[in-house]
Every structure is written in structure tokens, then in C-alpha cells.
């Protein structure tokens, strides 16, 4: 039997459990926009096929210009990469090269952060976000969320505790975090993040899910990169534009730092098809607007549906996924959902602070979300 996956989206493992082909599964484990890929991107990929007989431009001049225009920056402040994961690897190497090779990491956190830091000898210092105080629970707005069942578990509060972090950490250290936060979906505001920039030697913020918020609502740190040379923002194009198979991300930071990262890596990290897809994606304003209009009501409906099931408590989210606390262990539930409904949810065993009583689900189409809700009702007590 295939090994239980660490990340979401492992359809080969799930299909083996479910006894079906991967294409039959409804995948809630990977937080990918169900509206894409955009038609403009598919057309760009088709046009790029004749160029596959040539190497990509090693400087990625056109791609950097397109991404820079998207953020109103100079191309020198952009470094494309083979997915955000590749760029986070170089961020970890940069952290390890600081005078104090310690990364303060708000947890629970994507486990690849720790893997990358440890591979270069950096020390990871966890900074818990979820309150350990049982009385400190998140109060949901009763005007937008149905009453919680008395049998549903309490939802812990998410708190960065910036003041305490500043006292506990030396200014020679680094901070590595994401916003919106994965897996909780919590959105940190600019006032939460500015003290980190003023304090730490290096701050790396993974904004992989920031595109799911309209620009006027997104507390992105991209506009601050020219004011803080110690800041690097990592972005992903694969989740919002439904392109995880192409592997494309980019870093935004001071040109001197990005040139150093460039010297560390192999040539041609981004393939020709990914370049074409990215340039088309960031110019597709119609697809962006469609996603921004679709996500909030669909996410709220999914949250309401899950909240109405006794034993499940979803956390409010600004992203395209929900973290759900369950009153029973999730791994057996995950297996039953696969075997009886061909539905895949993401267990949270890889988030050490969460353990077996949490799962994460992507926000998908209304019909797929209803299939998830029905499957949970039918299988939780089997």
C-alpha cells in the first residue's frame, strides 16, 4: 500500500484506498481554485508548444516584466522560481547565513518550512498561534454563522502575540511565516506584521494564498519591499490559477538579495510552458474578478454546512480552505470518506500542534461542497 501522504493532493494514495481511479475522486485535500485553469492560460500553453525545442530565456526577462507590472515594481525586484517551494528553499539558506541562524516560525505551519531550514542547518523556533488556554476560544459571529451544536468542539483563538515574540526573540534572528495563514486561514493585518519587519534581521512571508483576496482587501507586504530590505515576499501562481502541475512561484525582494539567491540555484528553473502560463494568468483580470466574486459566499455556505453537523467546528477563513476541528479522530474518518464516498480530505497529522482531531478542506464548487457535507453526515458514524 502507498505511504500516507504528507501534503494534500496525493491522489495515487487516495485512489488505492478508495479502490477507484484518481479521476473519480473529489479532492478537498489540495487548496486549488476549482474555476481554473483560465481559458486564457490554456490558450497561451497551446501557443507555447512550438517553442519547446528551445531553452527558456535564462534571465526570464519577459516573465519578470509581466510579474513586475502586475505589482507595479521594477523587474529587478522579481525572481521567478520552480514553485514557491523552490524559493522557500533559498529563503531557508538565507536564514541559515544570518548572524543568528534561527527562524521563528508561527505554528502550526507548513512542514516544508522546517524541512528547508533544517537542510541548511538553521534552527527553527516554533511560536504557537493557537491558544493553549481552553477558555480562549474563537467567538463566531452569530449573524453570519449558525449556532454551534453543543456537541461540537470549541474553536481555539489564533493570536500572533507580537509583543511577546519581540521580547523572546533576538533582532539578529529571522521570521518565516505565511499570510493568509495555512492551515487556519487566519489573515494577519499590516499592523500585526510591521513590528516583525522592524525587529528581525530577515522576514520571509509566504503569500501563496493572498491572490484569493481582492487587492483592496489584501494586507500584502509587497508594497513594503522597497522600504524594508530585510523583507522577502514569496508568491504562488499555482493555487489561484489552478496550475499546481506546472510549478511556478516568484519571490519579491531587494535586488541584491535576489541576485544572491540566483547564484545558488541551477539554470532554467522555470520551464517554457510555465512562463507562458504565468504571463497569461496575471493579465487575466476577468478570471481574477470571477474568483473574488465566487469565493466569499461559497466559503460561507460551506462553513455553515459544516458547522451544522454535530461534532465539527470550522474556523473562519480568509483563504480558499477551512480548518475544521473534529470531536473524533480524523484518520479513520478520512479512510471511510474515501471508501464510501470517494471524497478526499486533508488530515492534519503533519501539523504537529494539531494532531488527529483536525482536518482541512478546500472550498470547491457548490455541488462538490454539498457532496462533502453529505458524505460527512453519512460516514462519520460508520
C-alpha positions as CSV (number, residue, x, y, z in Angstrom):
1,X,0.0,0.0,0.0
2,X,1.2,3.5,-0.8
3,X,2.5,5.6,2.1
4,X,0.1,8.0,3.8
5,X,0.8,11.5,2.2
6,X,2.4,14.4,4.0
7,X,0.9,17.0,1.6
8,X,-2.5,17.3,0.1
9,X,-3.3,16.2,-3.4
10,X,-1.8,12.7,-3.3
11,X,-4.5,11.1,-5.5
12,X,-2.5,7.9,-6.1
13,X,-2.6,7.1,-2.4
14,X,-6.2,8.1,-2.0
15,X,-7.3,6.1,-5.1
16,X,-5.7,3.0,-3.8
17,X,-7.7,3.3,-0.5
18,X,-10.9,4.2,-2.4
19,X,-10.5,1.4,-4.9
20,X,-11.1,3.7,-7.9
21,X,-9.2,5.6,-10.5
22,X,-7.8,9.0,-9.4
23,X,-10.1,10.8,-11.7
24,X,-13.2,9.6,-9.8
25,X,-12.1,11.2,-6.5
26,X,-13.3,14.7,-5.4
27,X,-10.2,16.2,-3.9
28,X,-10.7,18.5,-1.0
29,X,-7.1,18.0,0.3
30,X,-5.4,20.4,-2.1
31,X,-6.5,24.0,-2.0
32,X,-6.8,24.7,-5.7
33,X,-9.2,27.1,-7.3
34,X,-12.0,24.9,-8.9
35,X,-12.8,27.7,-11.5
36,X,-9.5,27.2,-13.4
37,X,-7.3,26.9,-15.2
38,X,-8.4,30.1,-17.1
39,X,-9.1,29.8,-20.8
40,X,-6.5,32.5,-21.5
41,X,-3.9,30.3,-19.8
42,X,-4.8,27.2,-21.7
43,X,-4.6,29.2,-25.0
44,X,-1.2,30.5,-24.0
45,X,0.0,27.0,-23.3
46,X,-1.1,25.9,-26.7
47,X,0.7,28.7,-28.4
48,X,3.9,27.9,-26.5
49,X,4.1,24.3,-27.6
50,X,6.1,25.1,-30.8
51,X,8.8,26.8,-28.7
52,X,9.5,23.7,-26.7
53,X,12.5,23.0,-28.9
54,X,14.3,26.0,-27.4
55,X,15.7,26.8,-24.0
56,X,13.9,29.4,-21.9
57,X,15.4,32.8,-21.6
58,X,17.8,32.3,-18.6
59,X,17.0,35.8,-17.3
60,X,13.3,35.3,-17.7
61,X,13.1,38.9,-18.9
62,X,9.5,38.9,-20.3
63,X,8.2,37.0,-17.3
64,X,9.8,39.3,-14.8
65,X,8.4,42.3,-16.6
66,X,4.9,40.8,-16.6
67,X,5.1,40.0,-12.9
68,X,6.7,43.4,-12.1
69,X,3.9,45.2,-13.9
70,X,1.3,43.1,-12.0
71,X,2.8,44.5,-8.8
72,X,3.9,48.0,-10.0
73,X,7.5,47.2,-9.4
74,X,10.8,47.1,-11.3
75,X,11.7,43.7,-12.8
76,X,14.9,43.7,-10.7
77,X,12.7,43.1,-7.6
78,X,11.3,39.8,-9.0
79,X,12.8,36.3,-9.0
80,X,10.7,33.6,-10.7
81,X,11.0,30.0,-9.4
82,X,10.0,26.4,-9.8
83,X,7.1,26.8,-7.5
84,X,7.1,28.7,-4.2
85,X,8.7,25.6,-2.6
86,X,12.0,26.2,-4.6
87,X,12.1,29.8,-3.5
88,X,11.4,28.9,0.2
89,X,14.5,26.6,-0.1
90,X,16.7,29.6,-0.9
91,X,15.0,31.6,1.8
92,X,16.0,28.9,4.3
93,X,19.6,29.1,3.1
94,X,19.5,32.8,3.6
95,X,18.1,32.4,7.1
96,X,21.0,29.9,7.8
97,X,23.5,32.5,6.7
98,X,22.4,35.2,9.1
99,X,24.4,36.1,12.2
100,X,21.9,34.2,14.2
101,X,20.7,31.2,12.1
102,X,17.4,30.9,13.9
103,X,14.0,31.1,12.3
104,X,11.0,32.0,14.4
105,X,8.1,30.1,12.9
106,X,4.4,30.7,13.9
107,X,2.9,27.3,14.3
108,X,1.1,25.2,13.2
109,X,3.0,25.7,9.9
110,X,3.5,24.1,6.5
111,X,6.1,21.4,7.4
112,X,8.2,22.2,4.3
113,X,9.4,25.3,6.1
114,X,11.1,23.2,8.8
115,X,12.5,20.8,6.2
116,X,14.1,23.6,4.2
117,X,15.6,25.3,7.3
118,X,17.0,22.1,8.8
119,X,18.5,21.1,5.4
120,X,20.8,24.2,5.7
121,X,21.4,23.9,9.5
122,X,19.1,26.7,10.5
123,X,17.4,26.4,13.9
124,X,13.6,26.5,13.9
125,X,12.0,28.1,17.0
126,X,8.2,27.3,17.0
127,X,5.9,30.2,18.0
128,X,2.4,28.8,18.8
129,X,-0.5,30.7,17.3
130,X,-3.4,28.7,18.8
131,X,-4.1,29.5,22.4
132,X,-3.4,26.6,24.9
133,X,-6.0,28.2,27.3
134,X,-9.2,26.2,26.9
135,X,-11.2,29.3,27.8
136,X,-9.6,31.3,25.0
137,X,-11.9,30.2,22.2
138,X,-12.8,31.9,19.0
139,X,-16.3,33.5,19.2
140,X,-18.1,33.2,15.9
141,X,-20.4,36.0,14.7
142,X,-23.9,34.6,15.2
143,X,-25.2,36.9,12.4
144,X,-23.2,35.0,9.8
145,X,-22.7,31.6,11.3
146,X,-25.3,29.1,12.5
147,X,-25.4,28.2,16.2
148,X,-22.7,25.7,17.2
149,X,-24.0,22.3,18.3
150,X,-23.5,21.6,21.9
151,X,-21.6,18.5,20.9
152,X,-19.2,20.5,18.6
153,X,-15.7,21.1,20.0
154,X,-14.6,24.6,20.9
155,X,-12.5,26.5,18.4
156,X,-9.2,27.9,19.7
157,X,-8.2,31.5,19.1
158,X,-5.5,32.5,16.6
159,X,-3.1,35.1,18.1
160,X,0.4,36.1,16.8
161,X,1.2,37.7,20.2
162,X,3.6,40.1,18.6
163,X,4.7,41.8,21.8
164,X,5.7,38.6,23.5
165,X,7.5,37.4,20.3
166,X,9.5,40.6,20.2
167,X,10.7,40.1,23.8
168,X,11.5,36.4,23.3
169,X,13.5,36.7,20.0
170,X,16.8,38.5,19.3
171,X,16.8,41.0,16.5
172,X,19.6,39.0,14.8
173,X,17.2,36.2,14.1
174,X,14.7,35.7,11.3
175,X,11.0,35.2,11.0
176,X,9.3,32.8,8.5
177,X,5.5,32.8,8.2
178,X,2.6,32.8,5.8
179,X,-0.4,35.1,5.3
180,X,-3.2,34.1,5.0
181,X,-2.1,31.5,7.5
182,X,-2.0,27.9,6.5
183,X,-3.7,25.8,7.8
184,X,-6.1,28.1,9.8
185,X,-6.9,30.6,7.1
186,X,-6.4,33.4,9.5
187,X,-5.5,36.8,7.9
188,X,-2.9,38.9,9.7
189,X,-3.3,42.6,9.2
190,X,-0.4,45.0,8.4
191,X,-0.4,46.3,12.0
192,X,0.3,42.7,13.1
193,X,3.3,42.4,10.7
194,X,5.1,45.8,10.8
195,X,6.7,45.1,14.2
196,X,8.3,42.0,12.8
197,X,9.9,44.0,10.0
198,X,11.2,46.5,12.4
199,X,12.7,43.8,14.7
200,X,14.0,40.8,12.7
201,X,17.2,40.6,10.6
202,X,15.2,38.8,7.8
203,X,11.5,38.4,7.4
204,X,10.1,35.9,4.8
205,X,6.4,36.0,4.3
206,X,4.8,33.3,2.1
207,X,1.7,34.9,0.5
208,X,0.7,31.8,-1.5
209,X,-3.0,32.4,-0.9
210,X,-3.0,36.2,-0.9
211,X,-4.4,36.3,-4.5
212,X,-7.7,35.0,-3.2
213,X,-8.4,38.4,-1.7
214,X,-9.1,41.4,-3.9
215,X,-6.2,43.9,-4.0
216,X,-8.0,46.5,-1.9
217,X,-8.7,43.9,0.8
218,X,-5.4,42.1,0.8
219,X,-2.8,43.1,3.5
220,X,0.1,42.1,1.3
221,X,3.6,43.2,2.2
222,X,4.6,43.6,-1.5
223,X,4.2,47.4,-1.4
224,X,6.7,47.5,1.5
225,X,9.6,45.7,-0.1
226,X,11.3,48.9,-1.1
227,X,11.1,50.2,2.5
228,X,12.4,47.1,4.2
229,X,15.5,45.4,2.6
230,X,15.1,42.7,5.2
231,X,11.7,41.6,3.7
232,X,11.1,38.9,1.1
233,X,7.6,38.0,-0.1
234,X,7.0,34.7,-1.8
235,X,4.0,34.3,-4.1
236,X,2.5,31.3,-5.9
237,X,0.5,31.3,-9.2
238,X,-0.4,27.6,-9.0
239,X,-3.3,27.7,-6.4
240,X,-5.3,30.7,-7.6
241,X,-4.9,29.8,-11.3
242,X,-5.2,26.0,-10.8
243,X,-1.8,25.2,-12.1
244,X,-0.1,23.0,-9.5
245,X,1.3,20.7,-12.1
246,X,3.3,23.5,-13.8
247,X,5.2,24.6,-10.6
248,X,5.5,28.3,-10.7
249,X,6.1,30.9,-8.0
250,X,8.2,34.0,-7.5
251,X,10.0,36.0,-4.8
252,X,9.8,39.7,-4.4
253,X,12.6,41.4,-2.5
254,X,15.7,43.6,-2.7
255,X,17.6,43.0,-6.0
256,X,20.9,42.4,-4.1
257,X,19.3,39.5,-2.1
258,X,17.6,38.0,-5.2
259,X,20.8,38.1,-7.2
260,X,22.4,36.1,-4.4
261,X,19.6,33.6,-4.5
262,X,20.0,33.3,-8.3
263,X,23.7,32.4,-7.9
264,X,22.7,29.5,-5.6
265,X,20.5,27.6,-8.0
266,X,20.5,25.7,-11.2
267,X,19.9,27.5,-14.5
268,X,16.4,27.4,-16.2
269,X,14.3,26.6,-13.1
270,X,11.1,27.7,-14.8
271,X,10.1,25.8,-18.0
272,X,8.7,27.4,-21.1
273,X,5.1,26.3,-20.5
274,X,5.1,27.7,-17.0
275,X,6.4,31.0,-18.3
276,X,3.7,31.2,-20.9
277,X,1.0,30.3,-18.3
278,X,2.2,32.9,-15.8
279,X,2.3,35.8,-18.3
280,X,-1.3,35.0,-19.4
281,X,-2.5,34.4,-15.9
282,X,-1.5,37.7,-14.3
283,X,-3.2,39.6,-17.1
284,X,-6.5,37.7,-16.9
285,X,-8.4,40.3,-14.9
286,X,-11.8,38.7,-15.7
287,X,-10.8,35.4,-14.1
288,X,-9.5,37.3,-11.1
289,X,-12.8,39.1,-10.6
290,X,-14.8,35.9,-11.2
291,X,-12.8,34.2,-8.4
292,X,-13.2,37.1,-6.0
293,X,-17.0,37.1,-6.5
294,X,-17.3,33.4,-6.2
295,X,-15.2,32.6,-3.1
296,X,-16.8,34.5,-0.2
297,X,-20.4,33.3,-0.5
298,X,-19.3,29.8,-1.4
299,X,-16.9,29.6,1.5
300,X,-19.5,30.9,3.9
301,X,-22.0,28.4,2.7
302,X,-19.5,25.6,3.2
303,X,-18.7,26.8,6.7
304,X,-22.4,27.0,7.6
305,X,-22.9,23.5,6.3
306,X,-20.0,22.0,8.2
307,X,-21.0,23.9,11.4
308,X,-24.5,22.4,11.2
309,X,-23.0,18.9,11.6
310,X,-22.6,17.9,15.2
311,X,-19.0,17.3,16.1
312,X,-17.4,19.6,13.5
313,X,-16.3,23.2,14.1
314,X,-14.7,25.0,11.2
315,X,-12.5,28.1,11.8
316,X,-13.3,31.3,9.9
317,X,-11.0,31.7,7.0
318,X,-9.9,34.4,4.6
319,X,-8.5,31.8,2.1
320,X,-10.0,29.1,-0.1
321,X,-9.9,26.4,2.6
322,X,-11.3,25.7,6.0
323,X,-9.6,24.2,9.0
324,X,-12.1,22.0,10.9
325,X,-11.9,20.7,14.5
326,X,-13.5,17.3,15.0
327,X,-14.6,15.7,18.2
328,X,-13.4,12.3,17.0
329,X,-10.0,11.2,15.4
330,X,-9.8,12.2,11.7
331,X,-7.7,9.5,10.1
332,X,-10.5,6.8,10.4
333,X,-13.0,9.4,9.1
334,X,-10.7,10.1,6.2
335,X,-10.5,6.5,5.2
336,X,-14.3,6.0,5.5
337,X,-14.9,9.0,3.3
338,X,-12.6,7.5,0.6
339,X,-14.0,4.1,0.8
340,X,-17.7,5.0,0.9
341,X,-17.9,8.4,-1.0
342,X,-14.6,8.7,-3.0
343,X,-14.0,12.1,-1.2
344,X,-10.5,13.1,0.0
345,X,-10.0,15.5,2.9
346,X,-6.6,16.6,4.2
347,X,-5.7,15.2,7.6
348,X,-3.5,17.5,9.8
349,X,-1.1,14.9,11.2
350,X,1.8,16.7,9.5
351,X,0.9,19.8,11.7
352,X,2.3,18.6,14.9
353,X,0.4,21.1,17.0
354,X,-3.0,20.0,15.6
355,X,-2.8,16.2,15.6
356,X,-5.6,13.8,14.8
357,X,-8.6,16.0,15.7
358,X,-8.3,18.5,12.8
359,X,-8.8,18.3,9.0
360,X,-8.6,20.9,6.3
361,X,-10.8,21.1,3.2
362,X,-10.6,23.2,0.1
363,X,-13.6,25.4,-1.0
364,X,-14.8,23.8,-4.2
365,X,-17.9,24.1,-6.3
366,X,-21.4,24.3,-4.6
367,X,-22.2,20.7,-5.8
368,X,-18.9,19.3,-4.6
369,X,-19.2,21.1,-1.3
370,X,-22.7,19.6,-0.8
371,X,-21.2,16.2,-1.7
372,X,-18.7,16.6,1.1
373,X,-21.3,17.6,3.6
374,X,-23.5,14.7,2.8
375,X,-20.5,12.3,2.9
376,X,-19.5,13.6,6.3
377,X,-23.0,13.0,7.7
378,X,-23.3,9.5,6.2
379,X,-19.8,8.2,7.1
380,X,-18.8,9.8,10.4
381,X,-20.5,7.2,12.5
382,X,-19.9,4.1,10.3
